[in-house]
Amino acid sequence: MLYLLTPTNLTHTDWAVSSFREAVQVIAQSEAEARTVATLRFATFPEPHVRSDTSWGPWRNSELVSARVIDTLDDKILTLSARP
């Protein structure tokens, strides 16, 4: 499936740990996987002992990032994939 993740609240402090704050398309099997892919790709954790698979962050938060299934890729929007 193809998901469009769109930031909706860029003023929230959780964005401090993300290197990217624009819409992104993610090829993934589920919305949860799409959000995880974005989290892993854009996470900028300040301390090395914090793991990128923690349950917090803006890309996993539905109040900070909306997600919807889309039918076609937009060449103007960054595309990520859960698969190599």
Residue pairs with C-beta under 8 A, 6 or more apart in sequence:
1 27
1 28
1 29
1 30
1 34
1 69
2 25
2 26
2 27
2 69
2 70
2 71
2 72
2 73
3 25
3 26
3 27
3 28
3 31
3 34
3 67
3 68
3 69
3 70
4 23
4 24
4 25
4 67
4 68
4 69
4 70
4 77
5 23
5 24
5 25
5 26
5 34
5 35
5 38
5 59
5 65
5 66
5 67
6 23
6 65
6 66
6 67
7 15
7 21
7 22
7 23
7 58
7 64
7 65
8 63
8 64
8 65
8 66
9 63
9 64
10 21
12 58
12 64
14 56
14 57
14 58
14 61
14 64
15 21
15 58
15 64
17 43
17 44
17 45
17 46
17 57
17 58
18 42
18 43
18 44
18 57
18 58
18 59
19 42
19 43
19 44
20 38
20 41
20 42
20 78
22 77
22 78
23 77
23 78
24 38
24 77
24 78
24 79
24 80
25 70
25 73
25 74
25 77
25 78
25 79
25 80
26 33
26 34
26 35
26 37
26 38
26 79
26 80
26 81
26 82
27 79
27 80
27 81
27 82
27 83
28 34
28 37
28 81
28 82
29 82
31 67
33 82
34 67
34 82
35 59
35 60
35 65
35 67
36 53
36 59
36 60
36 82
37 80
37 81
37 82
38 59
38 65
38 80
39 52
39 57
39 59
39 60
40 52
40 53
41 80
42 59
43 52
43 57
45 52
58 64
58 65
59 65
73 79
